[in-house]
C-alpha cells in the first residue's frame, strides 16, 4: 500500500481505468432499461471511489468481500432505474456483472499461454499490467456494443430460467472465492488450475447462452399465456354482452307493437318523412355496421353504442374483406381495447369524437383510431387514463401491445393537446 | 386546386359550395369548383380533379360504381353519406375521409383542415436543371428515387427521369414527412407504400416493386413511417 501511495501517477491511471470499466458496466446495464436518468457517469465515479476506499481501508483478510461491491452497486442502480420485480433487477445486474467476470477469466487463461504472472504484474504496474487492463476494457467495450446491437426482445422469463440464473450466480461467486484465492494465486499457474479455469469458462459461457435462449423462448410463451388469460376474461365479458343483447331483443319485441302504432299514426297523417326517420332511428337502435366478419360487427356495434351513450360522435371507415383476418379472438381483444381506450379518453373531452379507419389488404391489417382527449398522464412510456381505475386501463394498453407483438406488428402513438392517435399495423400471413 | 362535387341534389351542392368557398378563400390556393349531377359526367372529367366530394347514394351510377371506374390514382376522395360509417368490401379505393350530411359543417371543417395541410405539401415542387435538361415535378407525384452509378433515377407513375447528380445533393430537398430512405441511395414516397414488413425488412410498393431496408436504417425507417402514419 505504501508503494502505491507513493506513486500518484500510477494511482491516477489505475483510477481512470477502473472508472472506464465501471462506466461501461453501467452502460451495459442501461441497455435493459426503457428510460435512463442520465446519472451513469456520476454513478460510476461513486462506484470507483467506494471500491477504492474499500481496498485501502479494509484489512487484507476481508478484501475478498470486495467482489460483492460491483454486483451490489449494479443491483442498486437497477433498483433506482427500473421499477420492476426484484428477480428481474437481479437478473439484469447478474448478467451485466458476468461480462466483467468473463473478461477477467479469459485473461487468466491467456496468461497461461503467454507466461505472464498476473499477480506479480498487477502489483508491479508493469507494461504487462497496462496491456492487460487495456485488453480488459477493450473487450468490455466490444461486448457492450455487441449486445446493444443484438438485444431486441423484452426479457420475460419463467421459473426454469430463473433457476439457471441462480446457478450462474453461485458459480460466479464461487470462482473468485475458491479458485482464485486458493489455486490461481499460486503462481505460476499450474495445469490443474488452468483446466479448471477453462472448464468454468466454458460452463459459464454455456449457461449464459442457455439463459439468453430461454429468455427468448419464455418471452413468446409468456406473451401467449397473458393473451390467454385475457381471452378468458374477454369470453366472460362476451357472455354478459349476449345476455344483455337477449334482454334488449326481448324489449324490442315487446316494444314492436308500440312502434307499429306510431308508424301507422305518422303514415296516416301523411308525415312520410317523419315516418321514415322514425324507421331509420329504429334501425340504428338495433344494428349498425355490417362487415363480412360477425365478430368484428359485434364489437364495432357494441362500442358504437357505448360511445353514443356518452354523446361521443363516432365514425367508422372500413375497407377490405375482414372475413379472414387475424384470429377472431385477438381481433376482438385488440379492437375492443383500442376502442375502450378511445371512449375512455373522449368522454372527458369537448368536443367528443372518435374516428376509426380500418383497412385490410393482402399484406396487412391497419387500424387507425383518432380520438379527442383532454388530459394525459405519461408515465414510463405508457399511457394511463384519467379514470380512477388505473390498473385496468394499463392492462388494456399492454394487451394491445401483446397482440401486436404476437403478430410481429407495429404500433404507433401520437398526440397533441386535443387529439390522440393510435395506429396498429399487423402483417397477415399469405 | 380542382375540386369536384358529385351529388344528385342540387340544393346540397350549393350548400357545400358555399361552405367550401367560405373556408378556402382565406387560403392562398386557387380554387376551381366543378359540379356534376350524375356519375357519367363526372367520369369524363375525373382525371382533371385533385379532390372529389362524392355522394355515396345516387341513382343510376352510385358511389361504388364511380370508384370502380376511377382511373385517377392521386385523386383525394371524400365520400358524402347520411350514415355514420362506410363499409367497402375491397381496399383498393383508398378513401381519404367521409363527411355526413347530418353533421355537414362540423365534418367539413375537420376534413378541410386535414386537406389543406395535405395540399400545402402537395404544392411543393422538385426542381432540377442542367445545361441540357430541366425538370420540375410535384413531390407528391414522385413514387421513388433510385441511385444508379452516377445517375439518379426519379420514377413517377408513368415516366422515369434520369439526372446526373449525387444522392447527397438531392436527398436534402426531399422532406422526411413524405419520403423515407430505406437504404443509402433510395428515397420512397410513403403515399405509395402498401406495407413494410419489418420482420424480413422489405417495403412493398403499390406498383408491385419490393425494396429492401438496410440494417442500419431499420430503426430510422420505423420512426419516420410511424410519424407519417400518425400525423395529426
Contacts between the chains, C-beta under 8 A, distances in Angstrom:
chain1	res1	chain2	res2	distance
A	288	B	84	7.6
A	288	B	85	7.2
A	289	B	85	5.1
A	289	B	87	6.3
A	290	B	87	6.3
A	291	B	87	5.6
A	291	B	89	7.9
A	292	B	89	6.5
A	304	B	84	7.6
A	313	B	103	7.1
A	313	B	106	7.9
A	314	B	84	6.7
A	315	B	84	5.8
A	315	B	85	6.6
A	315	B	98	7.3
A	315	B	100	7.6
A	316	B	84	7.1
A	316	B	85	3.8
A	316	B	86	7.5
A	316	B	87	7.5
A	317	B	85	7.2
A	317	B	86	5.5
A	317	B	95	6.0
A	317	B	97	7.3
A	317	B	98	6.3
A	318	B	85	7.1
A	318	B	86	7.3
A	318	B	87	4.5
A	318	B	88	7.0
A	319	B	87	7.9
A	319	B	88	4.7
A	319	B	90	7.1
A	319	B	91	4.8
A	319	B	93	6.7
A	319	B	94	7.9
A	319	B	95	6.5
A	320	B	88	7.4
A	320	B	89	7.4
A	320	B	90	6.7
A	320	B	91	3.9
A	321	B	89	5.6
A	321	B	90	7.1
A	321	B	91	7.8
A	351	B	106	7.9
A	359	B	91	5.5
A	360	B	91	6.2
A	361	B	91	4.3
A	361	B	194	6.6
A	361	B	195	7.5
A	363	B	194	5.8
A	363	B	195	3.7
A	363	B	197	7.5
A	363	B	204	6.0
A	364	B	194	7.8
A	364	B	195	4.6
A	368	B	229	7.3
A	370	B	232	7.6
A	408	B	198	7.5
A	408	B	199	4.9
A	410	B	198	6.4
A	410	B	222	6.8
A	410	B	226	7.1
A	412	B	226	3.8
A	412	B	227	7.6
A	412	B	229	5.6
A	412	B	230	4.7
A	413	B	230	6.7
A	414	B	226	8.0
A	414	B	227	6.8
A	414	B	230	3.5
A	414	B	231	7.1
A	414	B	232	6.2
A	415	B	232	7.6
A	416	B	232	5.6
A	419	B	232	5.2
A	421	B	230	4.8
A	421	B	232	5.9
A	422	B	230	7.9
A	423	B	226	7.7
A	423	B	229	4.7
A	423	B	230	5.2
A	425	B	195	7.6
A	425	B	196	8.0
A	425	B	229	7.5
A	427	B	195	7.0
A	427	B	197	5.9
A	427	B	199	7.0
